[in-house]
Amino acid sequence: MTTHGEPGSVGVVATSTVRLFSDSDPLVLVSGATLGPVDVAYETYGTLNADRSNAVFICHALTGDAHAAGFHEGATRPGWWDNLIGPGKPLDTDRFFVISANLLGGCQGTTGPSSENPETGTAYGLDFPLLEVADFVTVHRALLAHLGIDRLLAVVGGSLGGMQALQWSLDHPDELAHAVVVASSSRLTAQNIAFSAVARRAIMADRQFKNGQYAAEGTSPAVGLSIARMMAHITYLSEDAFTEKFGRAPQFETSRRGFGIDFAVESYLDHQGTAFLERFDALSYLYLTRVMDYFDPFSNAGALDRVREHPVRYLVLSFDTDWRFSTEHSLRIVRHLESNRLPVTFRELKSAYGHDSFLLADPAYHATLKAYFDRALEDA
Amino acid sequence: MINAAGLRLDLELIAGQVFPGSRVLDLGCGTGTLLAHLMATKGCSATGVEIDPDKVVGAIRKGVPVLERDVEEALVDIDDESYDVVVLSRTLQTMLRPEFVLSQMGRVAERMVVSVPNFGYLPNRVRLMNGRMPVSKELPYAWYNTPNLRFTTLVDLEDLFARLDLVVDRRYTYSQAGRRLRMYGRLPNLMAGAAVYVLRPAR
């Protein structure tokens, strides 16, 4: 891990916020609903080159945020994709200009269901409109317009982030040269939806959820949200990763057999659930998981018409131990792209760590991304 | 042998079989040398298939679209007649099911280019007669570490083409040193170290 000022780190960064849509000029969603104002939190790293050909947009996953790289003032932990972004790293900030934004419906600076509804003066709660991945893309594009960038070298994302990269490439292929889709899916399976359903039930059945108005009521569905996170976290790791990390190790030296935290793995999950409460919001969790459930871009008639006109080059990566979005999910994307004659590169990478591998610095994974990005920049 | 463009001679010959603007599938594309050449010089669109991870990264670095998959699995996912040319360069002998691979190649493209080492090459026969498995420039491995699973002579291979209704449009044969042989009929089965076939499915 790098720290402030060490080679490889972008150093100290700060999140900016910009109002991209207002009451009078609202965001129009795919559903037809409108939303305003919309604020977006974002960070950038590196420098846009003279011909504006080196811009790479990073899309975060379900619980990510705008802070992808470097350190916030006084922080000891870097951004969530710091191992990828920085001088000399695969997204070398001496050569690439990297943009990262918190997505619409999120809770870390960008407008979401816990933001204030201007009509009521309290949180939107369940009055917040349902979203689609294409709505995330609309807001990302508005941010780029604000930054004066009309074309991207690449859009890169893992998991839900990969869905955004894919949607963006299908809807606006003339605006990007490459889409990098990692550990992602073009259509959730029944099992995927089932896990999301249990997570949402845990949140909504929490008596403190108060039909989504918990902030106004001065409560918080903390139990529900932490259970949702604990369960989801199990699906992010492989069985081998759990075995390697914890095995059947007891949490305490002297056995206290009961219904508390007997095993180390229970303590770990408990910590994951509790730590999550500090950085995430229950309503955002509901809305964003629902977006994933309905994502199915290839089912739309003519979904690939535009990208066939303006071919985007694709890199699709999966990890062999990922059972959240298995390799079969990635191959489904590859089949749709290849059969539409789009240039697509695919690798299934070996990793012991399951879905979360896309956030880790596996050498083969990073060598692949480095080779791809280096070439993309040469071709730009 | 390498030509001025840095292409292996059989790759240069294969490249000569591809019309400008073609859509080309290269099974066992290695680091993507042939496809990068075709993309750069003939405006071809390309897909490579390669199972060796290091070679896949090499192809990615060259900007060649490559699928890191087993050839048999990758072929099954490809639509009928969706490529103009499908290439199998010195890879058939590593396939577990060469018959299946050849018939699938005929399904996905109207033109096939297949290059193979010739097990019937005279020095191989001499070595076998002396009681030793052939090891040569074309077959540089010992029996216990070779990636080659299927050994064929040119004559046996041509029998399989016929059985699969694959028509041989052209056959180019080479000496061990990589020189083109100007000989016809069954003589190359004895004298050629390797051959390149241009085939089409009879449909």
Chai-1 contact restraints between the chains, C-beta under 6 A:
chainA,res_idxA,chainB,res_idxB,connection_type,confidence,min_distance_angstrom,max_distance_angstrom,comment,restraint_id
A,R335,B,D77,contact,1.0,0.0,6.0,A-B,restraint_1
A,S339,B,D79,contact,1.0,0.0,6.0,A-B,restraint_2
A,P343,B,P65,contact,1.0,0.0,6.0,A-B,restraint_3
A,V344,B,P65,contact,1.0,0.0,6.0,A-B,restraint_4
A,T345,B,I60,contact,1.0,0.0,6.0,A-B,restraint_5
A,T345,B,P65,contact,1.0,0.0,6.0,A-B,restraint_6
A,T345,B,V66,contact,1.0,0.0,6.0,A-B,restraint_7
A,F346,B,L67,contact,1.0,0.0,6.0,A-B,restraint_8
A,R347,B,E68,contact,1.0,0.0,6.0,A-B,restraint_9
A,A367,B,V57,contact,1.0,0.0,6.0,A-B,restraint_10
A,T368,B,V57,contact,1.0,0.0,6.0,A-B,restraint_11
A,A371,B,V57,contact,1.0,0.0,6.0,A-B,restraint_12
A,A371,B,I60,contact,1.0,0.0,6.0,A-B,restraint_13
A,A371,B,R61,contact,1.0,0.0,6.0,A-B,restraint_14
A,Y372,B,I60,contact,1.0,0.0,6.0,A-B,restraint_15
A,R375,B,R61,contact,1.0,0.0,6.0,A-B,restraint_16
A,R375,B,G63,contact,1.0,0.0,6.0,A-B,restraint_17
A,D379,B,G63,contact,1.0,0.0,6.0,A-B,restraint_18
